[in-house]
Amino acid sequence: MTVAQAAESVDLALALKVVEEMSPITEGDIIPLLQRLQDTYGYLPPDVVLAICEETELPAHVASIWCAAVGVLRAMYEGVTACSILSSGHSA
């Protein structure tokens, strides 16, 4: 997915503003960046994560791990076990 394609599905202006405020972004900034994006949107839209990783040239696999961890925690809060999420092959 390109930045332009992601922009069609979610407003990237907010995410790009966060990136601008935190620039320059290094690999050590991935978790704080994702936390800021999550605070900004109220959740972490996958399109935003992919677009920001592309824009900043940060590794998307690290962001994916963060998203999965957040999903497991949310599912546990909602009474779904982490094992059922992982065995289903779905992220929360």
N, C-alpha and C positions, 0 to 999 in steps of 0.2 A: 504494500500500500504506500502510495506516495503522500507527501504532505498535503497536496492539493485534494486528493481523494478523501483523506481524513477530514479535511476542512468542510467537506460537503455533509458529513454525518454528525459532526459536533463542532461547536464554536472553538476554534483553536486560538483565538485572540487572547483569551485568558491564560492559556498555557504558555503561549509565546511571551506574554508579559512576565510570567514567573521566570521563564528561562532568561529573559533579558535582565531581570533584577538580580539573578543569581550568577550571571556570567562573570568570568569564564567558568564553565562547568567541566569538571574532571570526573573520572571514575569514582573518586571518593565522595562525590556529591550526589550519587544516584539515589540513595535512600532519602536524604533531606529533600531532594527534588521531587521524588514521588510523594513524600509526605505533604509537601506544599501543594502539589497538584491535587491530591486527595482532599485537602482542606478547601481548595478553591472550588472544586466541582461537587463536593459532598460525597464523592465516590471516585474511583479511578477508571475512567473510560478507556477500554483497550485501544480505541483509535487514537486517543491522546498519547498513551504510552508509546505506541508504535511511531507516531509522527514525531514525538519529541526525541525518541532514540535516533530516528533518522536525521532529524534536524541537528542534534548535538553530536552525532556519531558515537553515542554511548551504546554499549552492548545490550541488545534487547533481551537476551536470555536472563540477565540479572534482573531486569524489570519484571520479566515473566515470573521469576521465582518470588519476588515481592508480592505480586498480584495474587499468586496462588496461596501464599501464606495468609494474606489478608482475607481471602475467600474462605480458607479453612477456619480461621478464627471467627468469622461472621457466621459460618454454618454451625460451629460449636455453640455460639451464643444463641442461635435460633433452634438448638436442640438436635441438629443433624450431626452425626459423627463424622470425623475427618476420614475414617476408613471408608465410609459409604461414598464420600465425594471422590476419593482417590480411586476406589474400585470402579466407580461409574465412568471414569475417564473425563469427567466434567470439572470445570473450575467453577467456584461459586461466584 
